Structure formats: C-alpha cells, structure tokens
Amino acid sequence: MNTKNCIICCILFMLVVHTNHALAECGHTYPIMPFCKGWMCTTECWMEAKLIAAKVMEDKCVKGGIKGYCYCRFCR
C-alpha cells in the first residue's frame, strides 16, 4: 500500500471511530401549515413522530400566521 492510500485509510478509520451514533438517530422537518399556531405545530410534529416511531424532542413555529411552517426535531 502506498503512502496516499495509507493516509486515506487512517483518516477514514478515525472518522468511523469518533462518530456520534446518537446524532444519526435524530432528524428534523419543516412541515408547512395553512395557519401556524403553537398547538398546531405540537400536533403535527407528534403525528409525524408516531408515523416513524420516534419521540418529539422540540417543536416550534418558525413562521407564524398564514402560510407558516413549523420546526420539528425528533429522535428514535
């Protein structure tokens, strides 16, 4: 194996060893709502989390009012 391949293998090995697997199980979405209010975001995020068997970690209205959208973060 030449030096270039050896360095690439070492870097890849370090990336695999030091990854945070807890972050890989979390995700977020920005569902669009016809009218964004706090309780509507909570309900939308909760229903979406149930579909993918996850737990809601955070939900909030990013842009309130008409044609607003929510921020949902959930983890498995």
N, C-alpha and C positions, 0 to 999 in steps of 0.2 A: 504494500500500500504506500502510495507516495504521500508527501507531507500535506498536500492540499486535501486529500481525502481523509487523512487522519485528523486534521483540524476540524473539518466539517462534521465528522463523526463525534468528536469531543463536544462540539457546540450543541449538536442535536441531543446528545446524552444529557448534558446539563439542563437543557430545556425540558426534557422529559422528567428528570428527577425533581426539578424545582417548580413544577406546575401546581397550581392550587385547584384541586379537583372539586372543591366546594363551589367555586365560581362557575364551573362548567355546568352545574345543575340548575343555575338560575337564568332567568330571561326576563325580557320586558317587551311590552307592546304599547302602542298609542292608538287605542280604538277611537274612531270618530263618533261623536254623539250628535243627534239633532239639536239637543239643548243640554249643555253640560252643567250639572249641579253636583255637589259633593256626594249625596246619597246615590245618585245615578252611576257615578264612577265606581263607587264601592260595589254596587250590584253587578255592574258589567264585568269588573275585574274578578269578582267572586265566581260568576258563571263561567268565565273563561278558564279560571283555575280549576274548576271542577271538571271541565272537559279534558284537560290534560293531566289530571290527578296531581295537582300542585297546591301549594299554600301561598296565599297573597301576603307579601311582605310589605308592600307600600302601594297606595292608590291615592291619586290626587287629580284635580282638574288643572290641566296645563293652560288651556284657553277656555274660559268660561263663556256662557251665553250661547247664542245661536251659532250653529256650526262649530262647536267647540270640540275639544278632544281631551282624553284622559291619559294618564301615565299609570301603567300597571306593572309592578315588578313582583314576580313570584318565583319560588324555589321548590324543588321536589324534595 
